[in-house]
Amino acid sequence: MNISPHIQKGARYTIGARIENKFLDLLELGYVAYFFKKENKIEKIEECIFLLDKLKFIVSVAWDAKLISNNQFEEIGLKLEEIGRMLFGWKEKMKNPEKKNRDL
């Protein structure tokens, strides 16, 4: 969320605001998915994954246009990858509820 202040002023209120809004939309949609009915939860999780992919694309466009630094891109990329792993794990857990993460 601290990307916008570091983007050039001309792009700050376009692509910078877009990135921040996508982050907030993803957070909101994840919250909605958490409290959604079990029957339709996978659909909401898939929406989260699609929104995450759009966010990754917009961030990569900002990096290609040299609006964000390599360090910022790397930091954001690592966080987005972690979010993606979490969402895919959540989706798999919903598909196979009896499968456990670890063996005891």
N, C-alpha and C positions, 0 to 999 in steps of 0.2 A: 504493500500500500504506500510505501514511501518512494515510489517511482516518479510520480508526477512532478514533484518539486525539482527533480534533476533533469527533466526534459526541457528542451528549448521552449521558450515562451510561445512561439508560434504553433507548436505541436502539442503543448501541454493541455490545451482545452479541447483537443480533438482526439488524437490517439491516446494520450495520457489519461484523459477522462474515460475513454472507452475501456481501457485496461482496468482502471479502478472499478468501473461499473460492472464489468464482467466478473471480477473478483467478488464483488458484493452479491451479484446475481447467483454465482456458484455457492456462496455461503448460504444464501437464502434458500436456494433449491435443495441443498443438502439438509437443511433444517426441516423443510417440508417433507422430504423423502423419509427422514427419520421417523416422523409421526404419521406417515401415510399408512393406509391399510396394507396388510401383508400381501393380499392378492395382487395389488397394483404397485407394490414397492419397487419391484425390479424395473418397471417402466420409468419411474422417477429417477432411479439410480442411473439408468441408461441416458436419461436427459442430462444428468449431472456430468456424465462422461463426455457427452457431445458438447456441452458447454465448456468443459475443460479443454477439449480439442480446439474449440474456437478461440479460447483464451491463449493457448499455446501459439496458435497461428498469428494472432495480433501481436503478441510479444515478439515473435520472430520477425515480423514485419518492422516493428519498432527498432529491433536490433540491426536488421539489414539496412534500414534508413539511417543508421548511426545516431539514433535518438537516445538509446541507452548504451551504457558501456559494456564491455565484455564481462567485467566482474558482476555487474547487475544482472546481465543475461544468464550467467552461470548460476548465480544465487537463486534467481527466479525459476530457472529451469530445473534445478534440483528440488525445489519445493513443489513445483508442478508435477514432477515425476513421482514424488512421494504421495501426493494427493491422488494421482492416477492409480498407484498400487493399492492405496487404501480403498478407492472406489471399486476397483476390479475385485479385490478381496471381499468386499461387502456384497457385491453382486453374486459372486460364487457361493458365499455363505448362504445367501437367500435361495439359490438354486438347490443347494445340498445342505439343508439345515442339520441333518444328523451327522455330517462329517465334522470331526473336531480338528482344531489347529495343531494340537500336539498329542503325542502319545504319553499316557501315564501308566 
